[in-house]
């Protein structure tokens, strides 16, 4: 599963999503979909602008989690 790490990066930098909305020129719906991890495809222009604003790389912003490993962790018994 691929996830957008935007909420974590913003929190680490003390930036609110509303501040990002005011600072860079990407659609509000794109920004909030990325923030809420409700993305089907990534707008490369938006990704570029976010990386510049947050001084990060696309690899910092986009995370990959192996679904098999995630499912295995969920299935582990708890004592």
N, C-alpha and C positions, 0 to 999 in steps of 0.2 A: 504494500500500500504506500502510496506517495502522499505526503502531508506537507502543508505549508506551515512553516515555523514562524510566521509573522507575529502572533501574539507574544511568543517568548522573546523574540528579538526586540520588540517594542518595550516590553516590560524591563528587560535588561538595560535598556537605554533610557528608561523613564519617559517614554514618548507615548502619547495617547493616539489612538487611531484617528480621532477627530483632528489632531494636529497634522498628521500625515495627509489627511484629506485636504487641508488648507495649503500645505507646502508643495505638493507635487500635482501635476496635471494628469491624473488618470481618473477614469469614471468612478464615481462613488460606489456604484454597484460592483464594479470589479474589485475595488479595494475591500469592501465589506465581505464579498464572497471569499476573497483570499484570507481575510482575517478570521472568518468563521470556518475555514477549511471546507468550503462548499464549491470547489473548483473542479470542472471537468477538463478544461484545457487552460494553459497558462498563456497570458498575453505577454510576449517577450518585451514589448515596450514598457509595460507596467513593471515587469520584473527588473528591467534595467534601471528604471527610475527609483524603485525601492532599494535596490542594491547601492545606488549612488547616495541616496539619502541616509541609509543605515550604515554605510561604509562596510559592506559585507559582500560576499560572493553568492552566486546562485546556489551553490552547495550549502551555504549557511541557511538560506531561505527555504530550500526544498529538501525534505528528508525522505529517505526510503526506508520502510520497515517491511521485512519479509513477512508476508501473511502467515506462512507456516509457523514461523517462530512466535508470532503474536498469538496464534491459535493455541500453540503448545503451552505457552505461559498461562493462558486463560484456563486450560484444562488441567493444570497441575492441582492436585488435591491440597486443601488447606487443613491444617491440624489445629 
